[in-house]
Amino acid sequence: MRRLRGGLALMFALVVLGFLYEMFTPEPLTAAAGADDPAQIAAGEELYNNSCITCHGAELQGIEDRGPSLIGVGQAAVYFQVSTGRMPLADNGAQAPRKEPFFSPEEIAQLGAFVQSNGDGPQVPLNPDGTSAILQNVDNLALGAELYRLNCASCHNFTGKGGALSQGKYAPDLGQATDSQIYAAMLTGPENMPKFGDGQLTSDEKIAIITYIQNAKATMDPGGYGLGGFGPVPEGFIAFIVGMGVLLGIMLWMGARA
């Protein structure tokens, strides 16, 4: 009887813990409008066969020295790469630069739906018209600033201007990045960027970072020449050059007087 009571108590405790976990665990934002629509998937397959098959293969398996496999990368990877114009790739370089997108928002949604249907994967929350379904939360602005400092500033700079990395790669300027593009980048980790799954950053924390980035871009310049917004390095360099120039000028003037 004692063993039976102990087993029942353990089972009850596990059920209670399961309910509590379900109640307090934040729901990830993963729904993309049309991702499971057969018409969207068929249209995306046609676009893929016309524009992507040469590099990524007939079965999305990838082709060596041309393009990686797209099986399981999810709609989020397609959205980031195609909406920022990085794909289709213009030429093989150390890193694909941002440019004007080749596909319309509707076509991007169709391509994403097709790739999502082949292996599943992370999704960016979008409305049916292709616009962002991410809602910024200014109440978490301070949290976003702290999370950005801990996870992003070392590469993208404190002002979001980006910076150089190794082997010709770089962290891009975030000035043109939209809410959904930043969210997709955190989910998929393009180029040298690490992936931030819900185990590292919850959906709310990702949105807090996005809120901080977009609000920082909209902040008014307090005045003076910003030197590109790159922070103390160029400012110190300019101060050193100007200061040394002034000192040399004074020394030359004193020598001439003597």
N, C-alpha and C positions, 0 to 999 in steps of 0.2 A: 504493500500500500504506500509506503514511504517513497519507493522508486516511482510509482505511478503518479503520486502527487508532485514529485520533483520534475518528472517529465512534462506533466501538464503545465506546471508553473513556468518551465523553460519555454514551452511552446507559446504560452500566453505572452511572455516577455518578448519573444521574437516577433510575434504579430504586432504588438504595440510599437516596437522599434521600427518595423516596416512602415506602419501608418505614419509615425512621426517623420521618418525620412522622406516619405512621399509628400507630406504636407509642407516641409520646410526646405526641400531641395528646389532651387530656382529652375524653372523650365527654360531650356535652351531655345533660342530663336532659330528654327530650322526650316520653317515653311516657306517655300517659294511658289508663288502663284503659277499654276499651269505645269508644274514639274511632273505631274502624273497624267496629263491630258494627252490621249493618243494622237489627236490632231497636231498638238505642239511637237510631240516626239517625231511624228512622221515628217513634219516640215523641217525640223532640226536635222533629221537624217539626210534629207535632200541637200540642205545647205552644207552639211559636213562632207558629203560625197563630191560636191562641186568645189569646195574651198579648202578642205583640211586633210583629205584622204592621202594626198601626196606625201605629207610629212608624218602623219600619225597612223597610217595604215587602214586597210579596209575593215579591220575588226577592232580598231582603236588600240591595237597592241603596241603602237609606236614603231618607228623605223630607225635603225642605228645611224647615228651621225646626222639625223634629220629632225626627229621629234620624239618626245617621250610617250609612253603609254598613257592613255586617258581613262583606262578602266579603273573606276573607283575614286577618281579625283573629285567627282561631284560637280554640281552646278556652280558652286562658289568659285572654283578655280577657273571655269569658263568665263564667268561673269567678270572676275578681276582682269584676266588677261585680254579679253576681247573688248570690254567696255573702256579700258584705258588705251586701246589701240596697239598694245604690245603684240598681239596676234591679230591677223597673220603677220609673221615675222618678216621684216624688210630685208635684213641680212644677218648673217651669223657673226655675232660679236660677243664680247664678254658679258653683256647684259642687254636685254631688250629695252629700248627707250620708250617712254610714253609718247604717243602721237594721236592724231585724230582717229576715232574708231572707224573701221571699215564697214561694220554692220550697224543696222538700226537697232534701237532698243527692243523692238519686237523680234527681230532676227536673233539677237543675243539671247533672249528668253527661250527661243526655239532651240538653239544650239545647246543651251544649258539643260533643257528638258531631255534632249536626246542623250547627252553624256550622263546625266543623272540616272537615266534608265539602264545604263550599262555599268553596274557595280555599285550604285548608290554613292554616298559620300556627303560631305558638308554642303549646306545650302544657305544662301543669303536670303533673308526675308524681304520679299518684294510684293507690291500691290499688283492687282491684275493688269494695270496699265503700264507696268514695268518700273514705276517709281519706287523710291525707298519706303519700306515699311518700318524703318527704325525711328523711334521717337526719342529725341535727345531729352535728357533730364538735368536741368540746370542745378537742381538740388544736390547733385553728385559731382559738381564741378571741382570741388577741392579734392575729392577722392580720385577723380580722373587725372588731375594734375600730379598727384602723388604716384599713381600707377604709371602714368606716362614717364615720369622721372625714373622710376625703377626699371621699366621694361623697354622703353623706346628711345629715350633721349641719348643714350650712348651711341646710337647710329644715326638717328634722324635729327639730332641737335635739339637743344632746349627750345628753339623757336620753330622747329619743324622744317628747317631749310635743307635737311639731308646732309650727307657728308661722304667722303671717300672711304672705300673699304679696300681689301686686298685684291690683287690680280685683275685690276681694271674695273672692278665692280664698285657700286656706290649705293648708298641708301637715298632714295629719291626725295625730292622736295614734296611736301604734303600740301602745297598751296592749291593744287587743282583737284585733290582727292575728295570724292564725295563720301557721304556717310556709309553707303553700301560698299564702296570700293575699299575703304579702310577696314570695315567689318570682314569683307572677303579676304583681304590680305592677312588679317589675324587668324582666320580659320585655316588658310591654305599654305601660308609661309612661302610666298614666291621668292625666287632668286636666293639670296643669302638670309632672308628673314626666317626666324623660327616660327613654328606653328604654335598658336595659343588655343588649345582645346579648352573645354569647359572645366577640365581639371586644373588648368593653370589660371585661366581668367573666366569667370562666369559671364553669361550674356549681359547682365547688369553692369559688370565691371568693364566689359568691352564698350558698352554704350557710354559709360562714364568717361573713358578715354576719348571716344569720338567727340563727346560733348566738349571736353577740354580743348581738343585740337581745333575744332571748328570755331569755338569762342575765342581762342587765342589768335586765330587768323583775322577775326573781326575786330579785335581790340585796336583802338585808335593809337596811332604813333604819338608818343608824348612830345615829339619835337626833335629837331636836329637831324643830322644825316645818319641813317641807320646802318650804313656800311654792310648792306645786304642782310642784316639781321642775324649774323653768324656769331654774335656774342663777343666775349672778351678777347679772343685771339686776334682778329683783324683790328679791333679797337686798340689793343696794346701795341700792335705792329705800327699802326699809324702814329700813335703817340710817341713811340720810340723814334721813328723816322723824323717826325716834325721836331721833336725835342733835340735830337742830335744835330739836325740842320740848324736850329737856332743857336745851339752851343758853338758849333763850328763857325757860324757867322760872327758871333761875338768874339771868338778867339782871333779870327782873321782881322776883324776891325781893331782889336786891341794891338795886334802885331803891327798893323799899318800905322797906328798912332805912335807906337814906340819907334 
